[in-house]
Amino acid sequence: MGEDEDTGRPVLRIAGPNDAVALMKLKQRLDEETSFMLLEPGERDTSAQTLAGHLEDVSRSENSVVIVAGQHGDLAGYVELAGGKFRRNRSTTHVYGHDPARLVTAVTVMTVVTGRETERLT
């Protein structure tokens, strides 16, 4: 058991294809519990296989990352930073997450993970 697990604090890590089932459950729960997410209940593609493929693609990307917060053996949250695909927006990142108050932390983590500075959050 790690120090963060002892204190009950979430442990941040980069998501991979093996997180697809747990991440899909979290996304569906958030669809039910929140009104600020893009999708409403029933609108999401619920295929864990499709999500696993997406997570695999993101893991090979040079400018995108999905970060999950694990707590007590479950996923407590996530943030997805999706970089652009064109030269002019390759270093632009769109931030998706369930807790807007913690997005700055996720962007800081992305900077550490990618070694790139983040210039602005707008």
N, C-alpha and C positions, 0 to 999 in steps of 0.2 A: 504494500500500500504506500503510495507516494505522499509527500508532505501536503499537497493540495487536497488529496482525498481525506487526509486526517482532519483538515480544517473545514471540509465541506464545500470548498471553493471549486467551481467548475474547472476542468482541465481542457485547455484549448489544444487542438491538433488538426492537422490537415486531413480532410476526409478522403476516402478511397472507395472503390467499388464495393468493398465488404460492408460499408456503412449504408448501403442503399435501402435495405428494409427498415432499419431504425430511423433513417432520415425521412423516408416516406411517411412513416407513422407520425413523426414530429410535424411534418408539413401538413398532413391531414388534420392533426389536432389543432394546429395554428389556424387553419382555414375555418374550423368550427368556432374557435375562441376569440378571434380578432376580426375587426372590421377594416383594418388598415392594410391588410395584405391584398395583393392584386386579385387572387382567385378566391371565389366563394366556394362553399362546400359543394362537392359534386362536379366542379369544373376542371379539376386537376387530373392529368393522366396518372393513374395509380400503379402503373407497371414498375415494379422494383427493378426489373431487367432493363427497362429504358433508362431509369435513373442511374443504374450501375454503369451503363454505357456512357452516360453524360459525365459521371464522376471520373471514369477512365479517360475520356477526352480532356477533361479539365486537368487531370494529373499530368498529362503530356504537354499542356499549354505552357508557354513561357510567360504569359501575362495574366493568368487567371488562377483562382484558387477558391476552394470551398473549405471553410474552417468550421469545425463543429466544437461544441462545448459539451464534454461528457461530465456527468455528475451522478454518483451513486449507481453506476452501471448503465445509465440511460443517457440519451442525448437531451440536453437541457436547452440547447439553442444552436443556431448556425448563422453564418454569414457567407454570402457568395460574392466574390469580386470578379467580375467578368471584363477582361480587357478587350479593346477593340481589335478588329481583324485587318484593318487597313493601315497604311503607313502613317496617315495623319491622326489616327485615333488609337494606335497600338499601345500608347502609354496612358490612355484614358481608361479609367476603371469605373464601372457602374457597380454600386454597392447594393446588395439585396440582403436583408436580414430581418429577423423577427423582433429585434430590440433596438430601435433607433438610438437610444441613449448610449448604447455600447458600441456603436459603429466606429468611433474614433479608435477604440482599442483594437478592433478587427483590422482597421487600416494600418495601424502601427504594427500589428503582427504581420500583415502582408508585406510591409516594408522590410521587416526583418527576414521573412521567408524569401523574398525575391531579391533583396539587396538594393532595391530601388527606392528613391525618395518619392513621396506623394506630395504633389505641389498644392492641390486644393481639393476640397470636398464638395464643391458645387457642381 
